[in-house]
């Protein structure tokens, strides 16, 4: 398992947005050694697979060698704020 670099995270965000926008886009809010906080926005929050979008992002992180766990999801009017714990 590798540590999360900003370059790796940018790669994951770009890939995620490339295939899921405009339905949903994600943006980094904050990052530290233990977690990352992402904002997911777009009309996807009206769909029945709302939480699947966060799992998709988690899978992309895993493909880059980073294991994470979703710690919390705060639903917003246009999406959600999701906190991912970085497993050491």
N, C-alpha and C positions, 0 to 999 in steps of 0.2 A: 504494500500500500504506500502510495506516495503522499507527500504533503501537498496541500493546495497552493498553487502559485497563481498570481493574478493573470498571467498569460494563459494558463490552463483554464481558469474560470472564464476569461473572455472568449476563449475558443468554444466552450460549452454554451455560453449565452448566445453567441453568434449562430451556432448550429441549431440551437433550440428555436430561436426567433426566425431563422431562415425557413424552417419547415412548419411552423405553427402560426406565424403572423399572417394575416391580421386577426385571426381568431383569438390568439393570446400572444402577448409579448412579455418578456421578463427583463428585469433590471436589478442590478445589485444595489442594495441599500447600505449594507455594512458587512465587513469581513474581519474576523480575528482568528486566532489559532484554534478556537473551540467551535465556532459556528459561523454561518453566513445567513444573512437575512436578505430575502429576495421579494420584489414586488411583481406580482403577476396581474396583468390588466388586459381588458378587452371584453368582447361580448361572450366569451366562453363561460362566464359565471352563470349564464342562463341555461347551460346544458346539464344533462344528467350525469356526465362524466367529469364533473367539476374537479374532484380530487385526483383524477387520473393525470391531469396536466402536471401536477406537482411530482407524482411518481415518475413521469416521463423525464423530468429534469434530474431527478435522483438517479435514474438509470444512466443518463448521459454522464453524470459525474462518475458513476461506477465504471463506465467504459474507459474513463481516463485514470482509473486506479484509485479513486477516492471514495471510500465508504462513508455514507452519511445516513442519518436518521432524521425523519421529520419530527421536530420537537413541538411545533405549534403552528396553527393556521388561524389567522385573524381575517375573517371575511370583511370585505369593503364593498362599497356601492358598485365599483367597477372591476372587482376581482378579489385579490387577497394578498396579504403579507404572510410569507412562509419562512419559518426559521428552521434551518437544517443544522443538526449537530454533526460535527466532523469527528468521526471515530478515529481514535489514536491507535 
